[in-house]
Amino acid sequence: MRRLREAVAGLDVGMLVNNAGVAKPGAVYLHEVDVEAWVRMIRVNALALTEVTAAVLPGMLRRGRGAIVNIGSGSSFALPSYPLYSVYVATKRYVLEFSRSLSVEYKSSGIDVQCQVPLLVETNMVSSAARLIRQFVLTPDAYARAAVSWIGHGTLCVPNAVHRLQGWYICFWQDFITDGSLLRRHLKQRVIFRRLRSWRKSQEAGWASDSAKATMRCEL
Ligand SMILES: NC(=O)c1ccc[n+]([C@@H]2O[C@H](COP(=O)([O-])OP(=O)(O)OC[C@H]3O[C@@H](n4cnc5c(N)ncnc54)[C@H](OP(=O)(O)O)[C@@H]3O)[C@@H](O)[C@H]2O)c1
């Protein structure tokens, strides 16, 4: 926090976009991975966002203007649950509630706080499994264009029309139907992630034994 405050001290930070986020380890049951992975996720998705916001606010308050855009997720807004991503969706709900209250707190000081809640966008975060349902996945360019045009318009927004349409469509289903279909989809992703992880482990083990062999050869 000290280094961050020093870094922004002389700058006129007009806009802060809290975009950094992690969804790793992906679709898993809570007990299946080390708790450190969840702590890391909470640190990036919730704690860092709070700290960076706290660091730029004093400058914005002094100047009486500024905009803060927090990237939440449609998973914590448009959907009744997001099974196998429980910590991820909880951190994104934090982003949403944090932004809503901040927006009320700082509106009269000339600072706009907005939470954007995208659904699927084709980035590194989105698994290849999700990319199979291409008609629902936006390109980063399409999302970014819509996202920029929405800044300053409302506390909470789903910038792209395709995502808004999806959110509207989801409302028609009873929660238990959406819950079941998401669980099935994420269980499939979990299988893919497990295969990927064990493939990576075997590659690393192969690489390690190759380098061990090379070292032995050198030593001999
Ligand atoms: N893609 C989607 O469908 C989707 C849907 C809803 C919400 N979101 C949200 O959109 C935001 C952007 O995600 P994305 O889809 O663009 O995913 P991404 O391609 O995985 O990008 C994540 C970004 O977060 C940064 N980051 C991660 N850990 C960091 C750390 N410890 N310190 C600093 N930066 C860190 C990464 O920086 P490096 O590249 O330097 O690692 C990268 O720029 C996230 O908040 C995500 O939750 C995405």
The ligand as an SDF file (V2000), in Angstrom:
LIG
                    3D

 48 52  0  0  0  0  0  0  0  0999 V2000
  -13.4490  -13.6170  -19.5940 N   0  0  0  0  0  0  0  0  0  0  0  0
  -14.6660  -13.6860  -19.0960 C   0  0  0  0  0  0  0  0  0  0  0  0
  -15.5520  -14.3900  -19.6240 O   0  0  0  0  0  0  0  0  0  0  0  0
  -15.0280  -12.9020  -17.8710 C   0  0  0  0  0  0  0  0  0  0  0  0
  -16.3590  -12.9340  -17.4500 C   0  0  0  0  0  0  0  0  0  0  0  0
  -16.7150  -12.2040  -16.3380 C   0  0  0  0  0  0  0  0  0  0  0  0
  -15.7640  -11.4440  -15.6810 C   0  0  0  0  0  0  0  0  0  0  0  0
  -14.4780  -11.4460  -16.0990 N   0  0  0  0  0  0  0  0  0  0  0  0
  -13.5130  -10.6210  -15.3520 C   0  0  0  0  0  0  0  0  0  0  0  0
  -12.7900   -9.8180  -16.2650 O   0  0  0  0  0  0  0  0  0  0  0  0
  -11.5300   -9.4830  -15.6960 C   0  0  0  0  0  0  0  0  0  0  0  0
  -10.4460   -9.6930  -16.7230 C   0  0  0  0  0  0  0  0  0  0  0  0
  -10.2960  -11.0870  -16.9430 O   0  0  0  0  0  0  0  0  0  0  0  0
   -9.9360  -11.7160  -18.3620 P   0  0  0  0  0  0  0  0  0  0  0  0
  -11.1220  -12.4270  -18.8380 O   0  0  0  0  0  0  0  0  0  0  0  0
   -9.3050  -10.6940  -19.2390 O   0  0  0  0  0  0  0  0  0  0  0  0
   -8.9150  -12.8390  -17.9000 O   0  0  0  0  0  0  0  0  0  0  0  0
   -7.3740  -13.0280  -18.2270 P   0  0  0  0  0  0  0  0  0  0  0  0
   -7.1710  -13.0120  -19.6780 O   0  0  0  0  0  0  0  0  0  0  0  0
   -6.9580  -14.2240  -17.4320 O   0  0  0  0  0  0  0  0  0  0  0  0
   -6.6970  -11.7300  -17.6190 O   0  0  0  0  0  0  0  0  0  0  0  0
   -6.5720  -11.5410  -16.2370 C   0  0  0  0  0  0  0  0  0  0  0  0
   -5.7930  -10.2810  -15.9860 C   0  0  0  0  0  0  0  0  0  0  0  0
   -5.5820  -10.1620  -14.5720 O   0  0  0  0  0  0  0  0  0  0  0  0
   -4.2150   -9.9030  -14.3470 C   0  0  0  0  0  0  0  0  0  0  0  0
   -3.7770  -10.4930  -13.0910 N   0  0  0  0  0  0  0  0  0  0  0  0
   -4.0430  -11.7200  -12.6020 C   0  0  0  0  0  0  0  0  0  0  0  0
   -3.4100  -11.9060  -11.4200 N   0  0  0  0  0  0  0  0  0  0  0  0
   -2.7280  -10.7540  -11.1620 C   0  0  0  0  0  0  0  0  0  0  0  0
   -1.9000  -10.3200  -10.0910 C   0  0  0  0  0  0  0  0  0  0  0  0
   -1.6220  -11.0930   -9.0590 N   0  0  0  0  0  0  0  0  0  0  0  0
   -1.3790   -9.0820  -10.1590 N   0  0  0  0  0  0  0  0  0  0  0  0
   -1.6310   -8.2850  -11.2110 C   0  0  0  0  0  0  0  0  0  0  0  0
   -2.4200   -8.6450  -12.2640 N   0  0  0  0  0  0  0  0  0  0  0  0
   -2.9570   -9.8570  -12.2310 C   0  0  0  0  0  0  0  0  0  0  0  0
   -3.4980  -10.5650  -15.4940 C   0  0  0  0  0  0  0  0  0  0  0  0
   -2.2570   -9.9570  -15.6500 O   0  0  0  0  0  0  0  0  0  0  0  0
   -1.0540  -10.7730  -16.3900 P   0  0  0  0  0  0  0  0  0  0  0  0
   -1.4700  -10.9430  -17.8000 O   0  0  0  0  0  0  0  0  0  0  0  0
    0.1050   -9.8820  -16.1920 O   0  0  0  0  0  0  0  0  0  0  0  0
   -0.9640  -12.0720  -15.6580 O   0  0  0  0  0  0  0  0  0  0  0  0
   -4.4350  -10.2900  -16.6670 C   0  0  0  0  0  0  0  0  0  0  0  0
   -4.1850   -9.0290  -17.2120 O   0  0  0  0  0  0  0  0  0  0  0  0
  -11.3860  -10.3480  -14.4460 C   0  0  0  0  0  0  0  0  0  0  0  0
  -11.6530   -9.5680  -13.3060 O   0  0  0  0  0  0  0  0  0  0  0  0
  -12.4560  -11.4080  -14.6260 C   0  0  0  0  0  0  0  0  0  0  0  0
  -12.9100  -11.9330  -13.4030 O   0  0  0  0  0  0  0  0  0  0  0  0
  -14.0800  -12.1610  -17.1920 C   0  0  0  0  0  0  0  0  0  0  0  0
  1  2  1  0
  2  3  2  0
  2  4  1  0
  4  5  1  0
  4 48  2  0
  5  6  2  0
  6  7  1  0
  7  8  2  0
  8  9  1  0
  8 48  1  0
  9 10  1  0
  9 46  1  0
 10 11  1  0
 11 12  1  0
 11 44  1  0
 12 13  1  0
 13 14  1  0
 14 15  2  0
 14 16  1  0
 14 17  1  0
 17 18  1  0
 18 19  2  0
 18 20  1  0
 18 21  1  0
 21 22  1  0
 22 23  1  0
 23 24  1  0
 23 42  1  0
 24 25  1  0
 25 26  1  0
 25 36  1  0
 26 27  1  0
 26 35  1  0
 27 28  2  0
 28 29  1  0
 29 30  1  0
 29 35  2  0
 30 31  1  0
 30 32  2  0
 32 33  1  0
 33 34  2  0
 34 35  1  0
 36 37  1  0
 36 42  1  0
 37 38  1  0
 38 39  2  0
 38 40  1  0
 38 41  1  0
 42 43  1  0
 44 45  1  0
 44 46  1  0
 46 47  1  0
M  CHG  2   8   1  16  -1
M  END
$$$$
